[in-house]
Amino acid sequence: MAHRYFDKKTLQSMAIIFMLVGAGWLHAQVITGAISGNVTDSTGAAVSGATVTVTNQGTGVSQVLTTDSSGFYAAEGLSVALY
């Protein structure tokens, strides 16, 4: 005689929970990236207002950025590619 450990409703409920948890995990996958850094001069001082161009080598699409007062720049939301 076979033993039933879970009834049909319990199995259905568990399946729904696993799908919801799995959907949340899949949604969390990131398909974009970011490039960031600091621009400094030869003495190591931050360069404010410097222009930084990030170019996707595959498409040729560029994003032009300007460093902040501490020389920091960030290009976010970039598609996965070589830059």
C-alpha positions as CSV (number, residue, x, y, z in Angstrom):
1,M,0.0,0.0,0.0
2,A,1.4,3.4,-1.0
3,H,1.6,6.2,1.5
4,R,0.4,9.6,0.6
5,Y,2.5,12.2,2.4
6,F,0.7,15.3,1.0
7,D,-2.8,15.7,-0.3
8,K,-3.6,17.3,-3.6
9,K,-4.4,20.7,-2.1
10,T,-1.1,20.8,-0.2
11,L,0.8,19.9,-3.3
12,Q,-1.0,22.6,-5.3
13,S,-0.2,25.2,-2.6
14,M,3.4,24.2,-2.5
15,A,3.7,24.4,-6.3
16,I,2.2,27.9,-6.3
17,I,4.6,29.0,-3.5
18,F,7.6,27.6,-5.4
19,M,6.5,29.4,-8.6
20,L,6.1,32.7,-6.8
21,V,9.5,32.4,-5.1
22,G,11.1,31.4,-8.4
23,A,9.5,34.3,-10.2
24,G,11.0,36.7,-7.7
25,W,14.4,35.1,-8.1
26,L,14.2,35.3,-11.9
27,H,13.1,38.9,-11.8
28,A,16.2,39.7,-9.7
29,Q,18.6,38.8,-12.5
30,V,20.5,41.8,-13.8
31,I,21.0,42.1,-17.5
32,T,22.8,45.5,-17.4
33,G,26.0,46.7,-16.0
34,A,27.8,49.8,-14.9
35,I,31.2,51.4,-15.4
36,S,32.5,53.9,-12.8
37,G,35.8,55.5,-11.7
38,N,37.7,58.5,-10.8
39,V,39.7,60.9,-13.0
40,T,42.9,62.3,-11.5
41,D,45.7,64.3,-12.8
42,S,49.4,63.4,-12.7
43,T,49.7,64.5,-9.0
44,G,46.7,62.4,-8.0
45,A,44.3,65.3,-7.6
46,A,40.7,64.9,-8.6
47,V,39.7,66.4,-12.0
48,S,36.3,68.0,-11.7
49,G,34.3,68.6,-14.9
50,A,36.3,66.1,-17.0
51,T,34.5,64.5,-20.0
52,V,34.4,60.7,-20.0
53,T,33.1,58.8,-23.1
54,V,32.0,55.2,-22.7
55,T,31.5,53.5,-26.1
56,N,29.9,50.1,-26.8
57,Q,32.4,48.5,-29.2
58,G,29.8,46.3,-30.8
59,T,27.2,49.0,-31.6
60,G,29.3,52.2,-31.5
61,V,26.8,53.8,-29.2
62,S,28.4,56.2,-26.8
63,Q,27.5,57.7,-23.5
64,V,29.2,61.0,-22.5
65,L,29.7,61.7,-18.8
66,T,31.1,64.6,-16.8
67,T,33.0,64.0,-13.5
68,D,31.7,65.5,-10.3
69,S,33.7,67.7,-7.9
70,S,35.6,64.7,-6.6
71,G,36.5,63.4,-10.1
72,F,33.9,60.6,-10.0
73,Y,31.9,59.4,-13.0
74,A,29.4,56.5,-13.4
75,A,27.7,55.1,-16.5
76,E,24.8,52.9,-15.4
77,G,22.3,50.8,-17.2
78,L,24.7,49.7,-19.8
79,S,23.9,46.6,-21.9
80,V,26.3,43.7,-21.5
81,A,29.1,44.3,-24.1
82,L,32.7,45.3,-24.4
83,Y,33.3,49.0,-23.7
